[in-house]
Amino acid sequence: MAAIGDNSQLKAIVERIEHVEVEIKDLQTGRNEIYAEAKSHGYDVKALRTAVSRRKADANKRAEHEAQVDLYMEALASLVRP
């Protein structure tokens, strides 16, 4: 553990964290602006978010997940709604 008396290193670390937090906020704002632009062009933002999420996912894990969802949907289709 660093000595409490060494405030310059602590200050530098805190300032770096604060800088990264500002960058993250700016990037999130940029992402939201892109989604707003897509919406203004008639794209479905929810579908776009899903597409982006799927592209990030590992192909095998995504296929496994989608197969599980399909299985659940088939099981639910056999049930009669009240």
C-alpha positions in Angstrom: 0.0 0.0 0.0 1.2 3.5 -0.9 2.1 5.8 1.9 -0.7 8.2 2.9 1.8 11.1 2.6 2.3 10.5 -1.1 -0.7 12.5 -2.3 0.7 13.4 -5.7 0.4 9.8 -6.9 -3.1 9.5 -5.5 -4.1 12.7 -7.1 -2.8 11.6 -10.4 -4.7 8.3 -10.2 -8.0 10.1 -9.3 -7.5 12.6 -12.1 -7.0 9.8 -14.6 -10.1 8.0 -13.4 -12.1 11.2 -13.7 -10.7 11.8 -17.3 -11.8 8.3 -18.3 -15.2 8.8 -16.8 -15.7 11.9 -18.9 -14.5 10.0 -22.1 -17.0 7.3 -21.3 -19.9 9.8 -20.9 -18.9 11.5 -24.2 -18.8 8.1 -26.0 -22.2 7.2 -24.5 -23.6 10.5 -25.7 -22.2 9.8 -29.2 -23.7 6.3 -29.3 -27.1 7.8 -28.3 -26.8 10.4 -31.1 -26.1 7.6 -33.6 -29.2 5.7 -32.5 -31.3 8.9 -32.7 -30.0 9.4 -36.3 -30.9 5.9 -37.2 -34.4 6.4 -35.8 -34.8 9.6 -37.8 -34.0 7.5 -40.9 -36.7 5.0 -40.0 -34.6 2.3 -38.4 -36.0 0.4 -35.4 -33.6 1.3 -32.5 -34.5 -1.8 -30.4 -33.7 -4.1 -33.4 -30.4 -2.2 -34.0 -29.4 -2.6 -30.3 -30.2 -6.3 -30.6 -28.2 -6.6 -33.8 -25.2 -4.9 -32.2 -25.4 -7.1 -29.1 -25.6 -10.2 -31.2 -22.5 -9.2 -33.3 -20.5 -8.7 -30.1 -21.5 -12.2 -28.8 -19.4 -15.3 -29.4 -21.0 -17.1 -32.3 -21.2 -20.5 -30.5 -22.7 -18.9 -27.4 -25.1 -17.0 -29.5 -26.2 -20.1 -31.3 -26.7 -21.9 -28.0 -28.7 -19.1 -26.6 -30.9 -18.8 -29.7 -31.5 -22.6 -29.7 -32.6 -22.4 -26.1 -35.0 -19.6 -26.8 -36.4 -21.5 -29.7 -36.9 -24.6 -27.5 -38.7 -22.4 -24.9 -40.9 -20.8 -27.6 -41.9 -24.3 -28.9 -42.8 -25.4 -25.4 -44.9 -22.3 -24.8 -46.6 -22.7 -28.2 -48.0 -26.1 -27.0 -49.7 -24.4 -24.0 -53.1 -23.0 -24.5 -53.6 -19.4 -23.4 -56.3 -18.8 -20.9 
